[in-house]
Amino acid sequence: MNTASVAFTTDRTATRALEHEGVRVRWLTCTASLDGGGATRSAAPSAVRRTAEVHCDGKTESGGDIALDGQVTHAVEGRCVRGDMTAKSDGRAVFRATLLGDCTAPATTAPPAGPPGRDGGPTATVTVTVTVHPGK
């Protein structure tokens, strides 16, 4: 299990689950860490099941706090996470879940090819930074 994949997939699936429950998510960011000392063996003698601790923080569209904490025991990159996770918005419990996402969903496909005549070479990237001054 990869911590980056767990964090990314939890972020993606938790955002969808929160929005499904009526929480208007402005942003959500998640981190994950593997519990090396707490790895548990499955029935197969050579297999080790690892648990990732996951923590997410975010804001609602109205400026309220969002938090998700829990453990992930299985992740399918970009599709689902299994474990025990609890999400709160503005201090109230929104959901407790053992599965977020759809593990049977098709794999995410590659982005569409560029316009004809492009050979996959370098392209221009434009980054815009907006500075917000509260109260102005």
DSSP file (Angstrom, degrees, kcal/mol; ACC not computed):
  #  RESIDUE AA STRUCTURE BP1 BP2  ACC     N-H-->O    O-->H-N    N-H-->O    O-->H-N    TCO  KAPPA ALPHA  PHI   PSI    X-CA   Y-CA   Z-CA
    1    1 A M              0   0    0      0, 0.0     2,-0.5     0, 0.0    33,-0.1   0.000 360.0 360.0 360.0 135.8    0.0    0.0    0.0
    2    2 A N     >  -     0   0    0      1,-0.1     4,-2.4    73,-0.1     5,-0.2  -0.885 360.0-145.3-107.7 127.9    1.4    3.4   -1.0
    3    3 A T  H  > S+     0   0    0     -2,-0.5     4,-2.7     1,-0.2     5,-0.2   0.864 100.6  52.9 -63.6 -36.4    0.7    6.4    1.2
    4    4 A A  H  > S+     0   0    0      2,-0.2     4,-2.7     1,-0.2    -1,-0.2   0.922 111.2  46.7 -64.4 -42.4    0.5    8.8   -1.8
    5    5 A S  H  > S+     0   0    0      2,-0.2     4,-2.7     1,-0.2    73,-0.4   0.902 112.8  49.6 -64.9 -41.5   -2.1    6.6   -3.4
    6    6 A V  H  X S+     0   0    0     -4,-2.4     4,-2.6     2,-0.2     5,-0.2   0.938 113.6  45.7 -62.6 -46.7   -4.1    6.3   -0.1
    7    7 A A  H  X S+     0   0    0     -4,-2.7     4,-2.4     2,-0.2    -2,-0.2   0.933 115.8  45.9 -62.8 -46.7   -4.1   10.1    0.4
    8    8 A F  H  X S+     0   0    0     -4,-2.7     4,-2.4    -5,-0.2    -2,-0.2   0.935 116.0  44.5 -61.7 -48.3   -5.1   10.8   -3.2
    9    9 A T  H  X S+     0   0    0     -4,-2.7     4,-2.7     2,-0.2     5,-0.3   0.882 113.5  50.0 -68.5 -38.1   -7.8    8.2   -3.3
   10   10 A T  H  X S+     0   0    0     -4,-2.6     4,-2.9    -5,-0.3     5,-0.3   0.931 111.1  50.2 -64.0 -44.4   -9.2    9.2    0.1
   11   11 A D  H  X S+     0   0    0     -4,-2.4     4,-2.0    -5,-0.2    -2,-0.2   0.944 115.0  43.7 -55.6 -50.7   -9.2   12.9   -0.9
   12   12 A R  H  X S+     0   0    0     -4,-2.4     4,-1.6     1,-0.2    -2,-0.2   0.933 119.8  39.0 -64.1 -49.4  -11.1   12.1   -4.1
   13   13 A T  H  X S+     0   0    0     -4,-2.7     4,-2.3     2,-0.2    88,-0.2   0.854 114.8  52.6 -75.5 -34.1  -13.6    9.6   -2.7
   14   14 A A  H  X S+     0   0    0     -4,-2.9     4,-3.0    -5,-0.3     5,-0.2   0.892 106.7  53.9 -67.9 -38.4  -14.2   11.5    0.5
   15   15 A T  H  X S+     0   0    0     -4,-2.0     4,-2.5    -5,-0.3     5,-0.2   0.941 111.0  46.1 -59.1 -46.7  -15.0   14.7   -1.4
   16   16 A R  H  X S+     0   0    0     -4,-1.6     4,-2.2     1,-0.2    -2,-0.2   0.916 113.8  48.6 -61.8 -43.2  -17.6   12.9   -3.4
   17   17 A A  H  X S+     0   0    0     -4,-2.3     4,-1.4     2,-0.2    -2,-0.2   0.908 111.7  48.9 -65.8 -42.1  -19.1   11.3   -0.3
   18   18 A L  H  <>S+     0   0    0     -4,-3.0     5,-2.5     1,-0.2     3,-0.3   0.931 112.4  48.0 -62.1 -45.7  -19.2   14.6    1.6
   19   19 A E  H ><5S+     0   0    0     -4,-2.5     3,-1.6     1,-0.2    -1,-0.2   0.873 107.5  56.0 -64.2 -35.9  -20.9   16.3   -1.4
   20   20 A H  H 3<5S+     0   0    0     -4,-2.2    -1,-0.2     1,-0.3    -2,-0.2   0.835 105.8  52.5 -62.4 -31.7  -23.4   13.4   -1.7
   21   21 A E  T 3<5S-     0   0    0     -4,-1.4    -1,-0.3    -3,-0.3    -2,-0.2   0.342 129.0 -98.2 -86.5   6.1  -24.3   14.1    2.0
   22   22 A G  T < 5S+     0   0    0     -3,-1.6     2,-0.6     1,-0.3    -3,-0.2   0.497  78.3 137.8  94.0   3.9  -24.9   17.8    1.2
   23   23 A V      < -     0   0    0     -5,-2.5     2,-1.1    -6,-0.2    -1,-0.3  -0.746  49.0-141.7 -84.9 123.3  -21.6   19.3    2.3
   24   24 A R        -     0   0    0     -2,-0.6    37,-2.7    -3,-0.1     2,-0.5  -0.743  21.1-152.5 -87.7 101.3  -20.4   21.9   -0.2
   25   25 A V  E     +A   60   0A   0     -2,-1.1    35,-0.3    35,-0.2     3,-0.1  -0.616  24.1 178.4 -82.3 122.1  -16.6   21.2   -0.3
   26   26 A R  E    S-     0   0A   0     33,-2.6     2,-0.3    -2,-0.5    34,-0.2   0.898  74.6 -20.7 -81.8 -50.7  -14.4   24.2   -1.2
   27   27 A W  E     -A   59   0A   0     32,-1.6    32,-1.9     2,-0.0    -1,-0.4  -0.988  56.7-171.2-155.3 156.5  -11.2   22.1   -0.7
   28   28 A L  E     -A   58   0A   0     -2,-0.3     2,-0.4    30,-0.2    30,-0.2  -0.978   4.5-173.2-148.4 135.9  -10.0   19.0    1.0
   29   29 A T  E     -A   57   0A   0     28,-2.7    28,-2.3    -2,-0.3     2,-0.3  -0.999   8.0-163.6-134.6 138.1   -6.5   17.7    1.4
   30   30 A C  E     -A   56   0A   0     -2,-0.4     2,-0.3    26,-0.2    26,-0.2  -0.894   7.6-167.5-124.4 148.9   -5.4   14.3    2.9
   31   31 A T  E     -A   55   0A   0     24,-2.7    24,-2.5    -2,-0.3     2,-0.3  -0.936   8.1-166.7-127.4 155.2   -2.3   12.8    4.3
   32   32 A A  E     -A   54   0A   0     -2,-0.3     2,-0.4    22,-0.2    22,-0.2  -0.993   5.6-171.2-141.5 147.9   -1.6    9.1    5.0
   33   33 A S  E     -A   53   0A   0     20,-2.2    20,-3.0    -2,-0.3     2,-0.3  -0.999  24.6-122.6-139.0 141.8    1.1    7.3    6.9
   34   34 A L  E     -A   52   0A   0     -2,-0.4     2,-1.4    18,-0.2    18,-0.2  -0.645  16.4-135.3 -84.2 137.9    1.8    3.6    7.1
   35   35 A D    >   +     0   0    0     16,-2.5     3,-0.7    -2,-0.3    16,-0.4  -0.712  27.3 178.0 -91.3  85.9    1.8    2.0   10.6
   36   36 A G  G >  S+     0   0    0     -2,-1.4     3,-0.9     1,-0.3    -1,-0.2   0.865  79.1  47.6 -59.5 -39.5    4.9   -0.1   10.2
   37   37 A G  G 3  S+     0   0    0      1,-0.2    -1,-0.3    -3,-0.2    -2,-0.1   0.721 110.7  52.9 -75.3 -20.2    4.7   -1.4   13.7
   38   38 A G  G <  S+     0   0    0     -3,-0.7    -1,-0.2    13,-0.1    -2,-0.2   0.195  72.5 137.6-103.4  17.4    1.1   -2.3   13.5
   39   39 A A    <   -     0   0    0     -3,-0.9     2,-0.4    -4,-0.1    11,-0.2  -0.397  40.8-151.5 -62.7 137.3    1.1   -4.4   10.3
   40   40 A T  E     -E   49   0B   0      9,-2.7     9,-3.3    -2,-0.1     2,-0.3  -0.907   9.6-123.1-116.1 141.8   -1.1   -7.4   10.8
   41   41 A R  E     -E   48   0B   0     -2,-0.4     7,-0.2     7,-0.2     2,-0.1  -0.579  20.9-144.9 -81.0 140.1   -0.7  -10.8    9.1
   42   42 A S        -     0   0    0      5,-1.2     5,-0.1     2,-0.4    -1,-0.1  -0.204  43.0 -81.1 -86.2-171.5   -3.5  -12.1    7.1
   43   43 A A  S    S+     0   0    0     -2,-0.1    -2,-0.1     3,-0.1    -1,-0.0   0.838 112.0  82.9 -63.7 -33.2   -4.3  -15.9    6.9
   44   44 A A  S >  S-     0   0    0      1,-0.1     3,-1.2     2,-0.0    -2,-0.4  -0.586  81.3-137.9 -74.1 129.8   -1.6  -16.5    4.3
   45   45 A P  T 3  S+     0   0    0      0, 0.0    -1,-0.1     0, 0.0    -2,-0.0   0.805 100.2  44.0 -61.4 -30.2    1.8  -16.9    6.1
   46   46 A S  T 3  S+     0   0    0     -5,-0.0     2,-0.4     2,-0.0    -3,-0.1   0.542  96.9  90.4 -92.6  -5.6    3.7  -14.7    3.6
   47   47 A A    <   -     0   0    0     -3,-1.2    -5,-1.2    -5,-0.1     2,-0.5  -0.735  54.6-166.4 -96.8 138.0    1.2  -11.9    3.3
   48   48 A V  E     -E   41   0B   0     -2,-0.4     2,-0.6    -7,-0.2    -7,-0.2  -0.984   9.9-150.0-121.3 128.5    1.2   -8.9    5.5
   49   49 A R  E     -E   40   0B   0     -9,-3.3    -9,-2.7    -2,-0.5     2,-0.3  -0.871  17.4-158.1 -98.2 123.9   -1.8   -6.5    5.6
   50   50 A R        -     0   0    0     -2,-0.6     2,-0.4   -11,-0.2   -11,-0.1  -0.712   4.4-145.0-101.5 152.4   -0.7   -2.9    6.4
   51   51 A T        -     0   0    0    -16,-0.4   -16,-2.5    -2,-0.3     2,-0.5  -0.955   7.4-153.8-116.8 133.8   -2.9   -0.2    7.8
   52   52 A A  E     -AB  34  72A   0     20,-2.9    20,-3.0    -2,-0.4     2,-0.5  -0.911  11.2-139.5-106.3 132.1   -2.6    3.4    6.8
   53   53 A E  E     -AB  33  71A   0    -20,-3.0   -20,-2.2    -2,-0.5     2,-0.4  -0.774  26.2-163.8 -83.3 131.0   -3.6    6.2    9.2
   54   54 A V  E     +AB  32  70A   0     16,-2.8    16,-1.8    -2,-0.5     2,-0.4  -0.949  14.0 179.7-123.4 141.2   -5.4    8.9    7.1
   55   55 A H  E     -AB  31  69A   0    -24,-2.5   -24,-2.7    -2,-0.4     2,-0.4  -0.994   3.8-174.9-140.2 130.5   -6.2   12.5    8.1
   56   56 A C  E     -AB  30  68A   0     12,-3.0    12,-2.0    -2,-0.4     2,-0.3  -0.972   3.0-174.1-127.0 141.8   -7.9   15.0    5.9
   57   57 A D  E     +AB  29  67A   0    -28,-2.3   -28,-2.7    -2,-0.4     2,-0.3  -0.956  19.9 140.1-127.7 150.3   -8.6   18.7    6.5
   58   58 A G  E     -AB  28  66A   0      8,-1.9     8,-2.2    -2,-0.3     2,-0.3  -0.962  38.2-109.2-168.3-174.2  -10.7   21.1    4.4
   59   59 A K  E     -AB  27  65A   0    -32,-1.9   -33,-2.6    -2,-0.3   -32,-1.6  -0.969  21.5-130.8-133.1 147.5  -13.1   23.9    4.2
   60   60 A T  E >   -A   25   0A   0      4,-2.3     3,-1.9    -2,-0.3   -35,-0.2  -0.445  38.3-100.8 -85.4 168.6  -16.7   24.2    3.1
   61   61 A E  T 3  S+     0   0    0    -37,-2.7   -36,-0.1     1,-0.3    -1,-0.1   0.801 126.3  52.9 -59.0 -28.6  -17.9   26.8    0.6
   62   62 A S  T 3  S-     0   0    0    -38,-0.3    -1,-0.3     2,-0.0   -37,-0.1   0.374 125.8-101.1 -90.5   5.0  -19.3   28.8    3.6
   63   63 A G  S <  S+     0   0    0     -3,-1.9    -2,-0.1     1,-0.3     2,-0.0   0.486  74.4 142.2  93.0   3.2  -15.9   28.6    5.4
   64   64 A G        -     0   0    0      1,-0.1    -4,-2.3    -5,-0.0    -1,-0.3  -0.318  53.9-100.2 -75.2 162.0  -16.7   25.8    7.9
   65   65 A D  E     -B   59   0A   0     -6,-0.2    25,-3.1    -2,-0.0     2,-0.4  -0.578  30.0-164.5 -84.8 144.1  -14.1   23.2    8.8
   66   66 A I  E     +BC  58  89A   0     -8,-2.2    -8,-1.9    -2,-0.2     2,-0.3  -0.986  11.1 175.7-123.5 137.7  -14.1   19.7    7.4
   67   67 A A  E     -BC  57  88A   0     21,-2.5    21,-3.2    -2,-0.4     2,-0.4  -0.998  10.4-177.3-142.0 141.2  -12.1   16.8    9.0
   68   68 A L  E     +BC  56  87A   0    -12,-2.0   -12,-3.0    -2,-0.3     2,-0.3  -0.994  10.9 172.1-135.6 131.5  -11.8   13.1    8.2
   69   69 A D  E     +BC  55  86A   0     17,-2.1    17,-2.7    -2,-0.4     2,-0.3  -0.979  20.7  93.6-136.1 149.4   -9.8   10.7   10.2
   70   70 A G  E     -BC  54  85A   0    -16,-1.8   -16,-2.8    -2,-0.3     2,-0.4  -0.995  60.5 -68.2 165.3-164.4   -9.4    7.0   10.2
   71   71 A Q  E     -BC  53  84A   0     13,-2.1    13,-2.7    -2,-0.3     2,-0.5  -0.953  28.5-154.4-123.3 140.9   -7.6    3.9    9.0
   72   72 A V  E     +BC  52  83A   0    -20,-3.0   -20,-2.9    -2,-0.4    11,-0.3  -0.970  15.2 173.7-116.2 127.7   -7.4    2.5    5.5
   73   73 A T  E    S+     0   0A   0      9,-2.8     2,-0.3    -2,-0.5   -23,-0.2   0.579  72.1  20.6-105.7 -15.4   -6.7   -1.2    5.1
   74   74 A H  E     - C   0  82A   0      8,-1.5     8,-3.1   -22,-0.1     2,-0.4  -0.975  61.6-175.4-155.2 137.5   -7.1   -1.4    1.3
   75   75 A A  E     - C   0  81A   0     -2,-0.3     2,-0.6     6,-0.2     6,-0.2  -1.000  15.2-160.0-137.7 137.3   -7.0    1.1   -1.5
   76   76 A V  E >>  - C   0  80A   0      4,-2.6     3,-3.1    -2,-0.4     4,-1.8  -0.965  49.1-101.7-112.7 110.9   -7.6    0.8   -5.3
   77   77 A E  T 34 S-     0   0    0     -2,-0.6   -71,-0.1     1,-0.3     4,-0.1   0.035  95.1 -11.9 -45.3 118.7   -5.8    3.7   -6.8
   78   78 A G  T 34 S+     0   0    0    -73,-0.4    -1,-0.3     1,-0.1     3,-0.1   0.317 130.6  69.1  78.4  -8.7   -8.3    6.5   -7.6
   79   79 A R  T <4 S-     0   0    0     -3,-3.1    23,-1.6     1,-0.3     2,-0.3   0.843 100.6 -17.6-110.4 -48.2  -11.3    4.3   -7.1
   80   80 A C  E  <  -CD  76 101A   0     -4,-1.8    -4,-2.6    21,-0.2     2,-0.4  -0.995  39.0-150.8-159.3 159.0  -11.9    3.3   -3.5
   81   81 A V  E     -CD  75 100A   0     19,-2.1    19,-2.4    -2,-0.3     2,-0.4  -0.996  13.9-158.7-132.8 141.0  -10.5    2.9    0.0
   82   82 A R  E     +CD  74  99A   0     -8,-3.1    -9,-2.8    -2,-0.4    -8,-1.5  -0.912  46.7  75.5-116.3 146.3  -11.6    0.4    2.6
   83   83 A G  E    S-C   72   0A   0     15,-2.1     2,-0.3    -2,-0.4   -11,-0.2  -0.948  87.4 -50.9 159.9-134.9  -11.2    0.8    6.4
   84   84 A D  E     +C   71   0A   0    -13,-2.7   -13,-2.1    -2,-0.3     2,-0.4  -0.876  59.3 165.5-143.3 105.7  -12.8    2.8    9.1
   85   85 A M  E     -CD  70  97A   0     12,-2.8    12,-3.1    -2,-0.3     2,-0.4  -0.960  18.9-163.1-129.6 140.7  -13.2    6.5    8.4
   86   86 A T  E     -CD  69  96A   0    -17,-2.7   -17,-2.1    -2,-0.4     2,-0.4  -0.987   8.2-161.8-124.8 130.1  -15.2    9.2   10.1
   87   87 A A  E     -CD  68  95A   0      8,-2.9     7,-3.0    -2,-0.4     8,-1.3  -0.898   6.5-173.6-113.4 141.2  -16.0   12.6    8.5
   88   88 A K  E     -CD  67  93A   0    -21,-3.2   -21,-2.5    -2,-0.4     2,-0.4  -0.966   8.5-165.8-130.3 148.3  -17.1   15.8   10.3
   89   89 A S  E >  S-CD  66  92A   0      3,-2.4     3,-2.0    -2,-0.3   -23,-0.2  -0.991  80.2 -11.2-134.0 126.1  -18.2   19.2    9.0
   90   90 A D  T 3  S-     0   0    0    -25,-3.1   -24,-0.1    -2,-0.4     3,-0.1   0.853 129.8 -56.0  52.5  37.5  -18.5   22.1   11.3
   91   91 A G  T 3  S+     0   0    0    -26,-0.3     2,-0.4     1,-0.2    -1,-0.3   0.308 114.7 111.0  84.0 -10.0  -18.1   19.8   14.3
   92   92 A R  E <  S-D   89   0A   0     -3,-2.0    -3,-2.4     1,-0.0     2,-0.2  -0.792  75.2-108.8-101.8 143.4  -21.0   17.5   13.4
   93   93 A A  E     +D   88   0A   0     -2,-0.4    -5,-0.3    -5,-0.2     3,-0.1  -0.493  33.5 177.9 -67.4 129.5  -20.6   13.9   12.2
   94   94 A V  E     -     0   0A   0     -7,-3.0     2,-0.3     1,-0.4    -6,-0.2   0.817  62.2 -23.5 -98.7 -46.3  -21.4   13.6    8.5
   95   95 A F  E     -D   87   0A   0     -8,-1.3    -8,-2.9     2,-0.0     2,-0.4  -0.989  40.2-147.4-160.4 158.5  -20.6    9.9    8.0
   96   96 A R  E     -D   86   0A   0     -2,-0.3     2,-0.3   -10,-0.2   -10,-0.2  -0.998  35.0-179.0-124.4 127.4  -18.7    6.9    9.3
   97   97 A A  E     -D   85   0A   0    -12,-3.1   -12,-2.8    -2,-0.4     3,-0.1  -0.944  38.8-169.2-134.3 148.3  -17.7    4.6    6.4
   98   98 A T  E    S+     0   0A   0     -2,-0.3   -15,-2.1     1,-0.3     2,-0.3   0.465  90.4  33.6-104.6  -9.4  -15.9    1.3    5.9
   99   99 A L  E     -D   82   0A   0    -17,-0.2     2,-0.4   -14,-0.1    -1,-0.3  -0.971  61.4-175.5-147.1 129.5  -15.8    1.9    2.1
  100  100 A L  E     +D   81   0A   0    -19,-2.4   -19,-2.1    -2,-0.3     2,-0.2  -0.996  59.6   2.8-122.3 130.7  -15.5    5.1    0.1
  101  101 A G  E    S-D   80   0A   0     -2,-0.4     2,-0.5   -88,-0.2   -21,-0.2  -0.493  92.9 -65.5  97.2-167.5  -15.8    5.0   -3.7
  102  102 A D    >   -     0   0    0    -23,-1.6     3,-1.6    -2,-0.2    -1,-0.1  -0.922  33.1-168.5-130.2 102.9  -16.4    2.1   -6.1
  103  103 A C  T 3  S+     0   0    0     -2,-0.5   -23,-0.1     1,-0.3    -1,-0.1   0.702  89.3  54.7 -66.0 -19.5  -13.7   -0.6   -6.2
  104  104 A T  T 3  S+     0   0    0    -25,-0.1    -1,-0.3     2,-0.0     3,-0.1   0.423  80.2 119.4 -94.9   1.2  -15.3   -2.1   -9.4
  105  105 A A  S <  S-     0   0    0     -3,-1.6     3,-0.1     1,-0.1   -25,-0.0  -0.305  76.7 -94.4 -63.6 149.7  -15.2    1.2  -11.4
  106  106 A P        -     0   0    0      0, 0.0    -1,-0.1     0, 0.0     3,-0.1  -0.297  50.5 -91.6 -62.4 151.1  -13.1    1.1  -14.5
  107  107 A A        -     0   0    0      1,-0.1     2,-0.1    -3,-0.1   -29,-0.1  -0.284  49.9 -93.6 -60.6 147.8   -9.6    2.3  -14.2
  108  108 A T        -     0   0    0     -3,-0.1     2,-0.1     1,-0.1    -1,-0.1  -0.434  46.5-132.6 -63.0 134.1   -9.0    6.0  -14.9
  109  109 A T        -     0   0    0     -2,-0.1    -1,-0.1     1,-0.1     0, 0.0  -0.472  22.6 -94.6 -89.1 162.0   -8.1    6.4  -18.5
  110  110 A A        -     0   0    0     -2,-0.1    -1,-0.1     1,-0.1     3,-0.1  -0.342  52.9 -89.3 -68.0 154.6   -5.2    8.4  -19.9
  111  111 A P        -     0   0    0      0, 0.0    -1,-0.1     0, 0.0     3,-0.1  -0.275  56.5 -86.8 -62.2 154.2   -6.0   12.0  -21.0
  112  112 A P        -     0   0    0      0, 0.0     0, 0.0     0, 0.0     0, 0.0  -0.222  51.6 -93.9 -62.1 153.2   -7.1   12.3  -24.6
  113  113 A A        -     0   0    0      1,-0.1     0, 0.0    -3,-0.1     0, 0.0  -0.260  44.7-106.8 -63.9 154.2   -4.4   12.8  -27.2
  114  114 A G        -     0   0    0      1,-0.2    -1,-0.1    -3,-0.1     3,-0.1  -0.025  54.5 -59.6 -71.7-177.7   -3.4   16.3  -28.2
  115  115 A P  S >  S-     0   0    0      0, 0.0     3,-1.6     0, 0.0    -1,-0.2  -0.221  72.4 -79.1 -63.1 156.3   -4.4   17.9  -31.5
  116  116 A P  T 3  S+     0   0    0      0, 0.0     3,-0.1     0, 0.0     0, 0.0  -0.198 117.3  36.3 -55.2 145.7   -3.1   16.3  -34.8
  117  117 A G  T 3  S+     0   0    0      1,-0.3     2,-0.4    -3,-0.1    -3,-0.0   0.263  87.0 116.4  94.2 -12.8    0.5   17.0  -35.6
  118  118 A R    <   -     0   0    0     -3,-1.6    -1,-0.3     1,-0.1    -4,-0.1  -0.736  47.6-164.2 -89.7 138.4    1.7   17.0  -32.0
  119  119 A D        -     0   0    0     -2,-0.4    -1,-0.1    -3,-0.1    -2,-0.0   0.137  55.1 -90.8-108.6  20.3    4.1   14.3  -31.2
  120  120 A G  S    S+     0   0    0      1,-0.1     3,-0.1     2,-0.1    -2,-0.1   0.620  82.2 143.2  82.5  11.6    3.9   14.4  -27.4
  121  121 A G        -     0   0    0      1,-0.2    -1,-0.1     0, 0.0    -3,-0.0   0.006  59.7 -50.5 -73.0-174.2    6.7   16.9  -27.1
  122  122 A P        -     0   0    0      0, 0.0     2,-0.3     0, 0.0    -1,-0.2  -0.202  56.8-166.6 -59.9 148.1    6.8   19.8  -24.6
  123  123 A T        -     0   0    0     -3,-0.1     2,-0.3     0, 0.0     0, 0.0  -0.879  26.7 -96.4-129.8 164.9    3.9   22.1  -24.3
  124  124 A A        -     0   0    0     -2,-0.3     2,-0.4     2,-0.0     0, 0.0  -0.622  32.8-161.1 -82.6 140.5    3.4   25.4  -22.6
  125  125 A T        -     0   0    0     -2,-0.3     2,-0.5     2,-0.0     0, 0.0  -0.989   1.3-158.4-122.4 130.9    1.9   25.5  -19.1
  126  126 A V        -     0   0    0     -2,-0.4     2,-0.5     2,-0.0    -2,-0.0  -0.937   6.3-169.1-111.1 126.6    0.4   28.6  -17.7
  127  127 A T        -     0   0    0     -2,-0.5     2,-0.5     2,-0.0    -2,-0.0  -0.963   3.2-162.9-115.3 129.5    0.1   29.0  -13.9
  128  128 A V        -     0   0    0     -2,-0.5     2,-0.5     2,-0.0    -2,-0.0  -0.950   0.9-161.9-113.9 127.4   -2.0   31.8  -12.4
  129  129 A T        -     0   0    0     -2,-0.5     2,-0.5     2,-0.0    -2,-0.0  -0.939   5.4-164.9-108.8 126.4   -1.5   32.8   -8.8
  130  130 A V        -     0   0    0     -2,-0.5     2,-0.6     2,-0.0    -2,-0.0  -0.947   5.6-154.9-113.3 125.6   -4.3   34.8   -7.3
  131  131 A T        -     0   0    0     -2,-0.5     2,-0.5     2,-0.0    -2,-0.0  -0.885   9.9-156.3-100.4 124.1   -3.7   36.7   -4.0
  132  132 A V        -     0   0    0     -2,-0.6    -2,-0.0     2,-0.0     0, 0.0  -0.869   3.8-160.2-103.6 129.0   -6.9   37.3   -2.0
  133  133 A H    >   -     0   0    0     -2,-0.5     3,-1.8     0, 0.0    -2,-0.0  -0.908  21.1-133.8-108.7 104.5   -6.9   40.1    0.5
  134  134 A P  T 3  S+     0   0    0      0, 0.0    -2,-0.0     0, 0.0     0, 0.0  -0.274  87.9  20.6 -57.8 139.0   -9.7   39.5    3.1
  135  135 A G  T 3         0   0    0      1,-0.0     0, 0.0     0, 0.0     0, 0.0   0.450 360.0 360.0  84.4   0.9  -11.8   42.6    3.7
  136  136 A K    <         0   0    0     -3,-1.8    -1,-0.0     0, 0.0    -4,-0.0   0.405 360.0 360.0-112.0 360.0  -10.9   44.4    0.5
